[in-house]
Amino acid sequence: MANHEIHLELLLDKQVLDSTGKAIGRIEEVRAQKQGDEWVVQEYLIGYPAILERLSAWTIGLFILHLFGARKMHSGYSIPWDKLDLTDPEKPRLLCHLDELKILSEKQHRAEHS
């Protein structure tokens, strides 16, 4: 498979579509790992929890949301790099079923970062 470069700033906030064309959320964060001299994308995060992840603001973000009356945060998803079709970076498409994705949530984030 050929390597392709896409500027990450162009992917942020792009709506991700499932295989039926239904919007499932926006790309809010990208996780990458350093391999040699390059950074290689591991996964894309979508949804409200991903916004807080990008801002590294889980605690304060949740506090502010609760102040404004939010009692439940909707989940987001983690999409492995190879499950997202970026042939058209303006319209990223999921290459698997939604139920195959890892769900992002406040509870999971706390467990991973404690």
C-alpha positions in Angstrom: 0.0 0.0 0.0 1.4 3.4 -0.9 1.9 6.0 1.7 -0.3 9.1 1.4 0.1 12.4 3.2 -2.9 14.4 4.3 -2.7 17.6 6.3 -4.4 16.8 9.6 -5.7 20.3 10.0 -7.8 19.7 6.9 -9.4 16.6 8.5 -10.3 18.2 11.8 -14.1 18.9 12.1 -14.9 16.9 9.0 -18.1 14.9 9.2 -17.6 11.1 9.1 -20.1 9.1 7.1 -21.0 5.5 7.6 -21.4 3.1 4.7 -25.0 4.2 4.2 -24.0 7.9 4.0 -25.3 8.7 7.5 -23.2 11.2 9.5 -21.8 9.6 12.7 -19.8 12.5 14.1 -16.9 14.9 13.3 -13.2 14.2 13.5 -12.1 16.0 16.6 -8.7 14.4 17.5 -6.1 12.2 15.9 -3.8 9.9 17.8 -0.4 9.1 16.3 2.7 7.2 17.3 6.3 8.0 16.4 7.9 5.4 14.2 11.4 6.3 13.4 11.5 9.8 12.0 7.8 9.8 11.2 4.5 10.1 13.0 2.0 7.4 12.0 -1.8 7.8 12.6 -3.2 5.1 14.9 -6.8 6.3 15.2 -9.2 9.1 14.7 -11.5 10.2 17.5 -15.0 11.6 16.8 -17.8 13.0 19.0 -18.0 15.2 22.1 -15.6 13.2 24.2 -13.0 13.6 21.5 -13.3 17.4 21.7 -12.4 17.3 25.4 -9.6 14.9 24.6 -8.2 17.3 22.1 -8.3 20.1 24.6 -7.0 17.9 27.4 -9.8 19.3 29.4 -11.9 16.4 30.6 -12.3 17.6 34.2 -13.0 21.3 33.6 -14.9 20.5 30.4 -17.3 18.2 32.2 -17.7 20.7 35.1 -18.6 23.5 32.6 -21.1 21.2 30.7 -22.7 20.3 34.0 -23.0 24.0 35.0 -25.0 24.6 31.8 -27.3 21.7 32.6 -25.7 18.8 30.6 -26.3 15.7 32.7 -25.2 13.1 30.2 -22.5 13.4 27.6 -23.1 11.6 24.3 -20.5 9.0 23.4 -18.0 9.3 20.6 -16.0 6.8 18.7 -12.4 5.7 18.1 -11.8 4.8 14.5 -8.7 2.7 13.7 -6.6 4.3 10.9 -7.4 1.5 8.5 -11.2 1.7 9.1 -11.5 5.2 7.6 -11.6 5.9 3.9 -9.8 9.2 3.2 -9.8 8.9 -0.6 -11.9 12.1 -0.5 -10.6 14.0 2.6 -13.7 16.3 2.4 -15.9 13.3 3.0 -14.3 10.6 5.2 -16.2 7.3 5.1 -16.3 4.5 7.6 -15.0 1.2 6.2 -16.7 -1.0 8.9 -20.0 -1.1 10.8 -20.5 1.4 13.6 -20.9 -1.4 16.2 -17.3 -2.5 15.4 -15.9 0.8 16.7 -14.6 1.4 20.3 -16.9 3.8 22.1 -15.4 6.8 23.8 -16.9 7.9 27.1 -16.1 9.8 30.2 -15.9 6.6 32.3 -13.4 5.0 29.8 -11.3 8.2 29.7 -10.9 8.2 33.5 -10.0 4.5 33.5 -7.3 5.0 30.8 -5.8 8.1 32.4 -5.8 7.1 36.1 
